[in-house]
């Protein structure tokens, strides 16, 4: 704060009456912030009741020193607190609102203490407090954004290391970040051509909705189509779908894949990208939703996933054989029954059971292609279990 040319004696006397009330005013600021600043109650109790109050006392005493013409209080405290709030994820607008609430409490107190005839002194102090608030806001904003930029660099580097499999443990340690035990990887992209600006905007929209869901534990890496988002593996995919449905454009695609460990992130990222690439309409997709298209794209990891479909049937006598016979008999239930030496109703019952176990209906073209591909891969591998 810069010292004004001259502070009226009346203003100095009025401000001096605040001295005995500094602790009381600090407590009042904390209470007002608790009531008026969204998210304030989410801060740890010790931080609210001790640190915020201490910062308020520091600000009030700094203002009083300024009025008395003494050296300005070091703004380093405010900058340090701003950096801490940025690390904790408190939005900047809420942080700044807290400082404005503090200024209001101080000005209200001065108004209560002002006596008749001290209107000019009160106006002078009000101008000084507004200038002091402006200086504080400038410092707080600068420190907050600098800390946020540092965090974004750290988060981006860790995301890149995880996705590329380039020693993420070392990168996390370097930046003081923690690794999750596993990750849910999302590939966010538009359905159809888009500009790089639109792609970045798409990713930002997704992040804005997903950060609160994962309590800030989100990593991201943009690309030319949108980008990748890494959430803790425990994040519920249904909750992700709900969050994204309300913020992404209707022509957006999200591919999802899970990595059980940090080492599995590169493979999960590639899978999520391919899932999003092969989806033929907007929405959120897992591998099972686009397994046929995924397999036809030449994905090297599709064979085990197709094998899972038959593995679900192998536990029940006759079901895998029924699939093979039904396809060989060109979907004719009577011919299938004859080939299996069972009643046609038995074939119908088995087809229904197959649909329950695999989610694949052999009465549809997609179902025929999926289970046909699974059988072909098994035969090629020489693992006939009919």
C-alpha positions in Angstrom: 0.0 0.0 0.0 1.4 3.4 -0.9 1.2 6.1 1.8 -1.2 9.0 0.9 0.1 12.5 0.9 -1.5 13.3 4.2 -3.9 11.5 6.5 -6.3 13.8 8.4 -5.8 13.7 12.1 -9.5 12.9 12.5 -9.1 9.8 10.4 -6.1 8.7 12.5 -8.1 9.1 15.7 -11.1 7.3 14.3 -9.0 4.4 13.1 -7.3 4.1 16.4 -10.6 3.2 18.0 -10.4 -0.1 16.1 -7.3 -1.2 18.0 -9.1 -2.8 21.0 -11.5 -4.6 18.6 -9.0 -6.3 16.3 -9.6 -9.8 17.7 -13.4 -9.3 17.8 -13.4 -8.0 14.2 -11.3 -11.0 13.0 -13.8 -13.4 14.5 -16.6 -11.4 12.9 -14.9 -11.8 9.5 -14.6 -15.5 9.9 -18.3 -15.8 10.8 -19.3 -13.6 7.8 -17.1 -15.6 5.5 -18.7 -18.9 6.8 -22.1 -17.5 6.0 -21.5 -15.8 2.7 -18.5 -17.5 0.9 -19.5 -20.7 -0.9 -17.3 -23.6 0.0 -15.9 -21.9 3.1 -17.3 -24.6 5.4 -15.5 -27.3 3.3 -12.1 -25.9 4.5 -10.6 -27.8 7.5 -11.8 -26.5 10.8 -8.3 -25.5 12.0 -7.8 -23.5 8.9 -11.1 -21.7 9.2 -10.9 -20.9 12.9 -7.1 -20.3 13.2 -5.4 -19.4 9.9 -8.2 -17.4 8.4 -8.7 -15.4 11.6 -4.9 -14.8 11.8 -4.9 -13.6 8.2 -7.8 -11.2 9.1 -5.9 -9.8 12.1 -2.9 -9.3 9.9 -4.9 -7.4 7.4 -6.6 -5.2 10.0 -3.4 -4.3 11.8 -1.8 -3.6 8.4 -4.5 -1.2 7.6 -4.1 0.6 10.9 -0.3 0.8 10.4 -0.9 2.3 7.0 -3.3 4.9 8.4 -0.7 5.8 11.1 2.0 6.3 8.4 4.1 3.3 9.6 5.8 0.9 7.2 3.3 -1.2 5.2 2.6 -4.7 6.3 4.3 -7.4 4.2 1.8 -8.7 1.6 3.7 -12.0 1.5 1.2 -13.5 4.0 -1.7 -12.8 1.5 0.3 -14.3 -1.4 1.2 -17.4 0.6 -2.4 -17.9 1.6 -3.5 -17.4 -2.0 -1.1 -20.1 -3.2 -2.4 -22.5 -0.5 -6.0 -21.9 -1.5 -5.1 -22.6 -5.1 -3.5 -25.9 -4.2 -6.6 -26.8 -2.1 -8.9 -26.1 -5.1 -10.8 -23.1 -3.6 -12.0 -21.1 -6.6 -10.4 -17.7 -7.0 -13.8 -15.9 -7.0 -14.6 -17.4 -3.6 -11.1 -16.4 -2.3 -11.6 -12.8 -3.4 -15.1 -12.7 -2.0 -13.6 -13.5 1.4 -11.3 -10.4 1.2 -14.3 -8.3 0.2 -16.3 -9.6 3.2 -13.4 -8.6 5.4 -13.3 -5.1 4.0 -17.1 -4.8 4.6 -16.7 -5.8 8.2 -13.9 -3.3 8.8 -15.9 -0.4 7.1 -19.0 -1.3 9.1 -17.0 -1.1 12.3 -15.6 2.3 11.4 -19.1 3.5 10.6 -20.3 2.4 14.0 -17.4 4.1 15.8 -17.6 7.3 13.9 -19.0 10.3 15.8 -21.1 13.2 14.6 -18.8 15.6 12.7 -16.4 12.8 11.6 -18.0 12.2 8.2 -15.0 13.5 6.4 -12.7 11.2 8.4 -14.9 8.2 7.6 -14.8 9.0 3.9 -11.0 9.3 4.0 -10.7 6.0 5.7 -13.1 4.4 3.3 -11.1 5.5 0.3 -7.9 4.2 2.0 -9.5 0.8 2.7 -10.7 0.5 -0.8 -7.2 1.3 -2.1 -5.8 -1.2 0.3 -8.3 -3.8 -0.8 -7.3 -3.2 -4.4 -3.7 -3.8 -3.7 -4.5 -7.0 -1.7 -6.7 -8.3 -4.5 -4.0 -7.7 -7.1 -1.4 -9.6 -5.0 -3.8 -12.4 -4.1 -4.9 -12.8 -7.7 -1.3 -12.8 -9.0 -0.1 -15.4 -6.5 -3.2 -17.6 -7.0 -2.8 -17.6 -10.8 1.0 -18.3 -10.5 0.4 -21.2 -8.2 -2.4 -22.5 -10.5 -0.1 -22.3 -13.5 2.5 -24.2 -11.6 -0.1 -26.9 -10.7 -1.3 -27.1 -14.2 2.3 -27.7 -15.5 2.8 -30.4 -12.8 -0.5 -32.1 -13.6 0.1 -31.9 -17.3 3.6 -33.5 -16.9 2.3 -36.3 -14.7 -0.5 -37.0 -17.1 1.9 -37.1 -20.0 4.3 -39.5 -18.1 1.4 -41.8 -17.2 0.0 -41.9 -20.7 3.4 -42.5 -22.3 4.6 -44.8 -19.5 7.7 -42.6 -18.9 8.5 -43.2 -15.2 5.5 -41.5 -13.7 6.7 -42.3 -10.2 9.7 -40.0 -10.7 7.6 -37.2 -12.2 5.1 -37.4 -9.3 7.9 -37.2 -6.7 9.5 -34.3 -8.6 6.3 -32.2 -8.4 5.1 -33.5 -5.0 2.0 -35.2 -6.5 0.4 -38.5 -5.6 -0.3 -41.4 -7.9 -3.6 -43.3 -7.8 -3.6 -47.0 -7.5 -5.4 -47.2 -10.8 -7.1 -44.8 -13.3 -10.3 -44.4 -15.2 -9.1 -43.0 -18.6 -11.5 -41.0 -20.7 -10.9 -39.9 -24.3 -13.1 -36.8 -25.0 -13.6 -35.8 -28.6 -16.2 -34.3 -30.9 -18.1 -36.4 -33.3 -16.9 -35.1 -36.6 -14.3 -32.5 -37.7 -13.4 -29.7 -35.3 -10.9 -26.9 -34.9 -8.1 -27.1 -32.3 -9.8 -24.3 -30.4 -13.0 -26.2 -30.2 -11.2 -29.3 -29.1 -9.5 -27.5 -26.2 -12.9 -25.9 -25.2 -14.5 -29.4 -25.2 -11.8 -30.7 -22.8 -12.2 -27.7 -20.5 -15.9 -28.2 -20.3 -15.4 -31.9 -19.4 -12.8 -31.0 -16.7 -15.0 -28.4 -15.2 -17.6 -31.0 -14.4 -15.3 -33.9 -13.5 -13.0 -32.1 -11.1 -15.6 -31.8 -8.3 -16.7 -35.4 -8.9 -13.2 -36.7 -8.2 -12.5 -34.1 -5.5 -9.8 -32.5 -7.6 -7.9 -35.7 -8.3 -8.0 -35.3 -12.0 -5.2 -35.3 -14.6 -5.6 -34.3 -18.3 -3.7 -34.0 -21.5 -5.1 -32.2 -24.5 -4.7 -33.5 -28.1 -5.9 -32.4 -31.5 -9.3 -34.1 -31.0 -10.0 -33.0 -27.5 -7.9 -34.9 -25.0 -7.5 -37.5 -22.3 -8.8 -37.3 -18.7 -7.5 -39.5 -15.9 -9.7 -40.0 -12.8 -9.2 -42.4 -9.9 -10.2 -45.9 -10.9 -12.8 -45.9 -8.2 -14.8 -43.2 -9.9 -18.3 -44.5 -10.9 -18.7 -44.4 -14.7 -22.5 -43.7 -14.3 -21.6 -40.6 -12.3 -19.2 -39.6 -15.0 -21.9 -40.0 -17.6 -24.3 -37.9 -15.6 -21.8 -35.1 -15.2 -20.8 -35.0 -18.8 -24.3 -35.2 -20.2 -25.1 -31.8 -18.8 -22.1 -30.0 -20.1 -20.8 -31.5 -23.3 -22.3 -30.7 -26.7 -24.7 -33.3 -28.0 -22.2 -34.2 -30.8 -19.5 -35.4 -28.4 -18.0 -38.8 -27.8 -16.3 -40.2 -24.7 -14.4 -43.5 -24.7 -13.7 -45.0 -21.3 -11.2 -47.6 -20.2 -9.8 -48.6 -16.8 -6.2 -49.2 -15.8 -5.8 -51.3 -12.7 -2.4 -49.8 -12.0 -0.4 -46.8 -13.1 1.6 -49.0 -15.4 -1.6 -49.9 -17.2 -2.4 -46.3 -18.2 -0.7 -46.3 -21.6 -2.8 -49.3 -22.8 -6.0 -47.9 -21.2 -5.3 -44.6 -23.0 -4.9 -46.2 -26.3 -8.0 -48.3 -25.7 -10.1 -45.2 -24.7 -8.9 -43.4 -27.8 -9.8 -46.3 -30.1 -13.2 -46.7 -28.5 -14.0 -43.1 -29.1 -12.7 -43.3 -32.6 -14.9 -46.3 -33.7 -18.1 -45.1 -32.0 -20.6 -44.2 -34.7 -22.7 -41.8 -32.7 -22.4 -39.3 -29.8 -22.3 -40.7 -26.2 -20.1 -42.4 -23.6 -18.8 -45.8 -24.5 -17.0 -48.7 -22.9 -15.3 -51.4 -24.8 -18.3 -53.8 -24.6 -20.5 -51.1 -26.2 -18.4 -51.1 -29.4 -16.6 -54.4 -29.2 -17.4 -55.4 -32.8 -16.2 -52.1 -34.3 -13.2 -52.2 -32.0 -12.2 -55.6 -33.2 -12.7 -54.7 -36.8 -10.4 -51.7 -36.4 -7.5 -54.1 -35.9 -7.1 -53.5 -32.2 -4.5 -56.0 -30.9 -6.3 -56.4 -27.5 -9.7 -57.2 -28.9 -9.3 -61.0 -29.0 -9.3 -61.5 -25.2 -12.4 -59.3 -24.9 -14.2 -61.4 -27.5 -13.1 -64.5 -25.7 -14.8 -63.3 -22.6 -18.1 -63.7 -24.4 -17.6 -67.4 -24.9 -16.0 -67.9 -21.5 -19.3 -66.8 -20.0 -21.0 -69.6 -21.9 -18.4 -72.3 -21.3 -19.6 -72.8 -17.7 -23.0 -74.0 -19.0 -23.3 -77.3 -21.0 -24.4 -76.9 -24.6 -24.5 -73.1 -24.9 -21.3 -72.6 -26.9 -22.2 -75.5 -29.1 -25.6 -73.9 -29.6 -24.0 -70.7 -30.8 -21.9 -72.6 -33.3 -24.7 -74.8 -34.6 -27.1 -71.8 -34.9 -24.6 -70.0 -37.1 -23.7 -73.1 -39.1 -27.4 -73.7 -39.7 -28.0 -70.2 -41.0 -30.1 -69.1 -38.0 -32.7 -71.8 -38.6 -33.9 -73.0 -35.2 -35.3 -76.3 -36.5 -32.1 -77.3 -38.3 -30.1 -76.2 -35.2 -32.3 -78.4 -33.0 -31.8 -81.3 -35.4 -28.0 -80.8 -35.4 -27.9 -80.8 -31.6 -30.5 -83.5 -31.3 -32.7 -81.4 -29.0 -36.2 -79.9 -29.3 -36.5 -76.5 -31.1 -37.9 -75.0 -27.8 -34.6 -76.0 -26.2 -32.8 -74.0 -28.8 -35.0 -71.0 -28.1 -34.3 -71.3 -24.4 -30.6 -71.6 -24.9 -30.5 -68.6 -27.2 -32.4 -66.6 -24.5 -29.9 -67.8 -21.9 -27.0 -66.8 -24.2 -28.4 -63.3 -24.5 -28.7 -63.0 -20.7 -25.1 -64.2 -20.0 -23.4 -62.2 -22.8 -25.7 -59.3 -23.5 -25.5 -60.4 -27.1 -28.7 -61.3 -29.1 -28.1 -63.8 -31.8 -31.3 -62.7 -33.5 -29.5 -59.4 -34.5 -26.9 -58.8 -37.1 -24.6 -57.4 -34.5 -25.0 -60.4 -32.2 -24.2 -62.8 -35.1 -21.1 -60.9 -36.0 -19.8 -60.6 -32.4 -20.2 -64.2 -31.5 -19.2 -65.4 -34.9 -15.9 -63.4 -34.5 -15.4 -64.9 -31.1 -15.8 -68.4 -32.4 -13.5 -67.8 -35.3 -10.8 -66.5 -33.0 -11.1 -69.5 -30.8 -10.9 -71.9 -33.7 -7.8 -70.0 -35.1 -6.2 -70.3 -31.7 -6.9 -74.1 -31.7 -9.1 -73.9 -28.6 -12.2 -75.7 -29.6 -14.5 -76.2 -26.6 -17.6 -77.3 -28.4 
